[in-house]
Amino acid sequence: MSPFPSSRPAVAVLGADVADRATWHLPSVAASARSARRQVVAQLDGWGLSQVADDATLIVSELVTKAVCHGSGPVWHTVRHIPDGAADVVRLEVGDHGLGWAGVPEPRERGDGSSCGGRGLLLVEALSSRWGAWRLPHGFVVWAEVSVRSSVGSLDVHVESQSRK
C-alpha cells in the first residue's frame, strides 16, 4: 500500500477561503503529540466545532507522532476551518524538517497484531475525508481533512425508565 492516497483528490489551500487558522510549534519529543491534541481540542471548541474533535485529535496525534519519530527538528502543526457550503472542512497539517517518505515505513495492513506501530496512516485514511503530503524546500508536511456538517440532523432520543418491582 502506498503512503500516498490515490483515490482522493488533493485540494490546494492556497487561495481558499480560510475562516480560521491556528499554528503551533512543538519540540520533537513524544509528549508533543499530547500537547497537539490539547491544542486542537481547545481550538475546535473555540470555533464551535467540537463535534469533529475526536477524529481531529486522533489524526493530529498520529501525524505529530510520525513527525517526531521519522522527521527531524521541531514540529509544527496547523488547524484550519475552511468554509465549504453545507460541509465545512477542518484541515490538519503537521510539518517537520525531515526528508519525508524516504524515512517513513509503509503503512501496514491489518495483520495478526503482533507488531506495534506502522498503522498510523491507516487510521488517518479511515478518519479523514482526504489526506496527502508534500515536500517543502527544507521539510515535509502531511495533511488531513475532516468534513463538518453545518446542519446536524436533530435526533429525538427518548429514555424510558421502568421501575423494577
C-alpha positions in Angstrom: 0.0 0.0 0.0 1.4 3.4 -1.0 1.5 6.1 1.7 0.1 8.5 -0.9 -3.6 8.2 -1.3 -4.5 7.7 -5.0 -8.3 7.7 -4.8 -8.7 11.1 -3.1 -8.0 14.3 -4.8 -5.6 16.8 -3.2 -7.1 20.2 -2.6 -4.9 23.2 -2.6 -5.5 25.6 0.4 -3.7 28.4 -1.3 -6.3 31.0 -2.2 -9.0 29.0 -0.3 -11.4 30.9 1.9 -9.9 30.1 5.3 -12.1 31.5 8.0 -9.9 30.4 11.0 -6.4 29.2 11.3 -4.1 28.5 14.3 -0.5 27.2 14.2 1.8 25.9 17.0 5.4 24.9 17.1 6.4 22.0 19.3 9.7 20.3 20.2 10.5 17.0 18.6 9.6 14.9 21.6 7.0 12.2 22.3 5.0 14.5 24.6 4.3 16.8 21.7 1.5 14.5 20.5 -0.4 15.1 23.8 0.2 18.9 23.5 -1.1 18.9 19.9 -4.2 17.0 21.0 -5.0 19.5 23.7 -4.3 22.5 21.4 -6.6 21.1 18.7 -9.4 20.4 21.2 -9.2 23.9 22.6 -9.2 25.5 19.2 -12.1 23.5 17.8 -14.1 24.2 21.0 -13.4 27.9 20.5 -14.7 27.7 16.9 -17.8 25.8 18.0 -16.6 22.7 16.1 -16.2 20.2 19.0 -18.2 17.6 17.0 -15.1 16.8 15.0 -12.7 17.0 17.9 -12.4 13.2 18.5 -11.4 12.4 14.9 -9.2 15.5 14.6 -7.3 14.7 17.8 -6.6 11.1 16.7 -5.4 12.4 13.4 -3.1 15.1 14.7 -1.7 12.7 17.3 -0.8 10.2 14.7 0.7 12.8 12.4 2.7 14.5 15.2 4.0 11.1 16.4 5.1 10.2 12.9 6.9 13.6 12.5 8.6 13.2 15.9 9.7 9.6 15.1 10.6 10.0 11.5 11.3 13.7 10.9 13.9 16.0 12.2 14.0 19.2 14.1 11.0 20.9 15.7 7.5 20.0 14.6 4.7 22.4 13.8 1.0 21.9 13.3 -1.8 24.0 11.9 -5.6 23.6 12.2 -7.8 25.4 9.7 -11.5 25.8 9.4 -12.4 26.1 5.7 -15.9 27.1 4.9 -17.3 24.9 2.1 -21.0 25.4 2.0 -23.0 22.7 3.6 -20.0 20.7 4.6 -17.2 22.8 6.1 -13.8 21.3 6.4 -11.3 21.1 9.3 -7.8 20.7 7.8 -4.9 19.5 10.0 -1.3 19.9 8.8 1.8 18.6 10.5 5.2 19.6 9.3 8.9 18.9 10.2 12.3 19.4 8.7 12.7 15.7 7.7 13.1 14.2 4.2 9.6 12.8 4.1 8.6 9.4 2.9 12.2 8.2 2.5 12.4 7.6 6.2 8.8 6.6 6.8 7.8 2.9 6.8 4.9 1.8 4.6 1.6 1.6 6.4 0.9 -1.9 7.5 -2.2 -3.8 6.6 -4.2 -5.3 9.3 -2.4 -8.4 10.4 -2.0 -10.7 13.3 -1.5 -7.7 15.7 2.0 -9.0 16.7 3.8 -5.7 15.8 3.4 -2.3 17.4 3.2 0.7 15.1 3.1 1.2 11.4 -0.7 1.6 11.2 -1.0 5.4 11.9 -1.6 6.3 8.2 -4.3 3.6 8.0 -6.0 5.4 10.9 -5.6 8.8 9.2 -7.1 7.3 6.0 -10.0 5.9 7.9 -10.9 9.1 9.8 -10.3 11.7 7.2 -12.3 12.7 4.2 -9.0 13.1 2.3 -5.3 13.4 3.1 -2.0 13.9 1.4 1.5 15.1 1.8 4.0 17.4 0.1 7.7 18.2 0.4 9.0 21.7 1.3 12.4 23.0 0.4 13.5 22.1 4.0 10.9 19.7 5.3 7.8 17.7 4.8 4.1 18.2 5.5 1.3 15.7 5.9 -2.3 17.0 6.0 -5.7 15.5 6.5 -9.2 16.9 6.2 -12.3 16.1 8.3 -15.7 17.2 7.0 -18.0 19.1 9.2 -21.7 19.0 8.5 -23.1 22.5 9.1 -26.6 21.3 9.8 -26.6 18.2 12.0 -30.0 16.5 11.9 -32.0 16.6 15.1 -32.2 13.3 16.9 -35.0 12.8 19.3 -33.9 10.4 22.0 -36.4 9.2 24.5 -35.3 7.4 27.6 -38.0 5.5 29.4 -37.3 4.4 32.9 -39.1 1.4 34.3 -39.1 0.8 38.0 -38.4 -2.8 39.0 -40.7 -4.3 41.5 
